[in-house]
Amino acid sequence: MAAGAGVLLSNPRHRAFYFGQPSRSAAFPPPTPFALPMPSGFATATAAPSVGHVVSASLPAPRVPVPDGQGRVRVPITDDMPGHLPAPGTPHGWELKEFVGDASVELVRNEGRVALRLRSDRTSFALHRDVVLDVRQYSTLAWSWKVTRLPTAGDVRDPTRDDQAAQVYVIFPRWPAPQTSSDVLGYVWDSHAPIGTTVKNAKAPNVRIIVVESGTARLDTWQRQVRNVAQDYQTLFGRPAPRVGKVALMIDTNDTGGEAEALFGDLTFLRPGVAGMEIPITMLR
C-alpha cells in the first residue's frame, strides 16, 4: 500500500518500528534494535504462527550490506540460502511486520533465479532491513521484480483503493528525531495509475510515491527497474537526499479486498556509472 507506507510512517508508533534511537557516539548513527506495538485497528497475530514468522535460531545476526570493491551495495533477498526451495518464512537478514492479516512469504526458484515471493489475500505486510549509505555517492538503485497478479481495483491515486502488488521503499531517517521526521520514497507497480504518476500522501507529507510500472501488459515477466534515488528525492522533496537507513518491500490488498502476488530479486545501490549485477542461482546455492 502506498497509502500503507503513508499510514505506516505517518504514525509515530509505526516510525518507531523502522527506527531505533540514535547513537551519540558515531558521526552517523548505525541502526539500532527497535520494536513496534501493534497499532489499534490492525489485526493481531493468532496463537499459531504464520509462515511469515518462521525463523531459524541457528542463523547469525543479520548483516548490514556494505560496498564491494566495484562501487556496489547489494541488498540480498536473503543473507543465507536455505538448503531447499521453496522455503516459507521471513528470509534471513529481513524483518517482517504484518499490518492486516497473515503474511505469505517464501523464497522460491523462478526462471533460473532465487526470488522472494509475496502473496496477499486482503492482507497488508512489509519486509524491511537496515541499509546505511550515502545515497549521493550510491545514487542509483536497481532491482528486478515480477508481478503475477495485480489487485484488480487498486489505484495509488485513490485512498480508498490504494493497493499495490509490488512496492519498494527507501527510508531516510532524519536525526535527531527519526520517529517524527523520517522521509520515505516509494516505487510501486500500480494497477491503473500511469507510469510516472507521483503521489504525496495527504496525511503523511513525509511519504512520496512514484509509479514505475503499471497495468497488466508486463505481467508474468521479470522487469528490471533502475532509478536515480538521489535525483528522485531531490525532485519530490526539494532538497538533497540525506543518508539511507532502511529499505522495505511491501504488498497489500486490504483496501480493495482482493489478491495479489509479486516476486522480488536482489536490490543494488550503485555509484554513478557502475553497472549493476544480478546474481545467478548457481552462485546462491
N, C-alpha and C positions, 0 to 999 in steps of 0.2 A: 504494500500500500504506500503510494507516495504520500497519501494522507496518513498512512500508518507511520511514515517517517516523521510527519509533522506532529501527530499525536504523540508518537514515541519520544520525541526530543523536545517538544514544547513544554512538556510537563517535567518539573524538576526531579520527580521520582524516576522518570524514565532516563533523564540525563545522568542521574546518579548510577544507573545501571551501566552506562557506557564509560563513565569516567570516575576514577578514584580521586582522592585528594592529592594535590601536587606536592612533590618533594621540594624542600627548600635548599637541598644540598647540591643540586645539579643545575647547570645553566639551562638545560631543557629537561624538565622532569620526565622520567620514564613513566609508563602506565603503571598503575598500582591495582591491587585487588579491589573488587567492588561488589556490591550486591544491590538488588532492587526489590523492595516489597512489591508484591503484585498489586497493581492499581485496581481500585474498585471498578466494577463494571466489566472486567475481563474474566474469562473462565479460569479456574484454578485447576492444577493438575490433580488427577484422581490418585487413589492409593496405588493402583497398578501403574508402573512406569510406562511411558510411551516409547516408541523406538528412538525418539529424539534424545532420550536420556541415557542411552547405552554408553558407558564409559569404562575403559579398562584401567584398573587401579595400578597396573604394572607399567603404564606408559610414563615417560619422563615429563617434566614440566614443559608446557608449550614454549616454542621458540619464537622470539620476535624476529621477523625477517630482516636481514642485513644486506647491504650492497655486495655484489660479486665484483670481480676484477674487471668486468666489461661494462660497468655502469648500469646494472640492472638490480632491482629489488624484486625478487619473485615471491609472491604470496601464494603458497601452495594450497590446494583444496584439502590436503591432509599432510601432516608432518611425518606420519608413519603409515606405510601402506599395510593394510591388513593382509593376512595370509590367503584369504579367499574373498572373491567378489561374486555377487553383491554383498555388501556389508552394511547392515542397517545401523543407524545411530549417528550421533554427532562425531564428525571426524576429528582426529587429534589435532590440536592447535586452534580449534574454533570453540566458541561457546554458543549455546542455544538459549533463546528466550521465546517462549510461547505467549502470545497475547490473546488469541482466541482459539480454543480447541487444541488438539494434539498435533504436533508436528510429524510429518513424514519425511525423513531424511535418510539417504543411503548413498554409499559410494558404489558405482557401477562401472562396467566396461561398456563403451558405446563408440562404435565406429573406430576402433583401434586406439582409443584413449581411455584413461580413467577420468570419470566425471562425477560431480556431486549432483544428485537428483533430488529436487524438492517437489513435493506434491501437496496441493492444498484442496481441501474439500470443506468450504465455508470456514476456513481457518485463517490465522494470521500469525506468522512467526519470522524470526530473524536469526541468522548466524553471524557472529562478529568475531574479530580478533584484533589484537594490537598490531599496529604498523606505524612506527615512528620514523618520519623522514621529512626533509625539507622539500616540499613539492616544487619549489622554484629551481632546485637542482635536478630533481627527478620529476619533470613536469608532465611526462606522457604516461597515461595508464592504458594498458592493453589487456583485453580479456576475450574469451570466447564463451558463447552461450548458445543454447538450443532450446527453443520452446516447442513443445509438442501439443500443448493445449492452452488456449487463452481463456480468461474469464469473458464470456460472450458479451456481456453488457458493460465491461469495465471501461472507464474513461477518466483519465487523470484530471480533466478539467471540471468534473462534477463531483463535489464532495460526497454525494450520496451513492456514487458508483465508482469510487476511487480504488479499484483493484487492478493489480498487475501481476503477471506470471513471473516476470524476471526483473529484478531490481538490484542495482549495485550502488552502494553509498560510500562516500568518502567523508570522514568525520574529522573536523578540525577543532580540537579543544582550545579554548581561548582562556588562558590563565590571566589573573588568578582566580577566575570564577567559572570553571568549565561547566558547572552544573546549571548555570543560567545564561551563558554566553556562547556556547559551542555552536559552530556553524556546520551545516550538513549540505553536501552536494550530491544529488542523486541522479542516476542514469537508469531509465526504465524502458521496457518493451511494453507499449500500451496496446490495447485492443482497437482503439478508434482515433485517438489524438494523433495528428500528423507528426512525422519526424521533424524535429526542430522546435516543436512546441516547448515553451518554458513556463513553469508554474512557480509562483511564490505563494506559499501557504498562507492564507489569510489569518489564521490563528497562530502561526509559528513562522514569523518572518526570518528566522534563522535557518529555514529549510528551503532550498531551491531545487527544482527538478528539471531535467532535460529529457525529452523523449528522443531516444536514439534509434529505436526500431518500433514499427507499428504494423498492426494488422496481421493477416494470415498468409500473405504472399510468400514469406520465407519460413513458414512453419516446418518443423521436422528437418531442418537443415542447420548445421553449425554455422554461426555467424561470428566473425571477428570484429570487435569494436576497438577503436583507438581514439583516445580523447586527450587533449591538452588540458589537464586538470587545472594547472595554474592559470591558463587563459580563461577557462570556463568560470573559475572562481572570480577572477578579476571582472569579467563581463557581468556576472549575476550579482555580485556583492559590492562591486565598485571600489575595491581596494586590493592590494597584493595579498596573495594567499599566505596564511600562517602555516605552521607545520601540521602535518597529518598526524593523528593519534590512533585512528582505527579505520577499518573498513568493515562493511556489513553486506550480506546478501539476504534478500527478503523475497517472500511470496505471500500473496493474500487474496482471498476471495470472500471475505466475511461481509463486505458491503453488498455484493451482488448475489451472494448465496450460491455461487457456482463452484466449478472445479478448475484447476489449472495445474500444469506440470512444466518444469523447466530443468535444464541441466547446465552446469557451470564447469568451466575449466579453470586452470590457474589464472590469477591476476598478476600482472607485472608492471611495476613502475620503472620508467626508463629515463636516462639522461637524454637531452636533445641529440638527435642524430644516431642513437643506438638502436639497432634492430632488436625486435622482440624475439622470444624463443618459446615455442610450445614443446613441452616435454613428452616424447613418445611413451607409450605404455610400457615398453620394454625397459626403459630407464627407471620406471617407478616400481618395478617388482622387487 
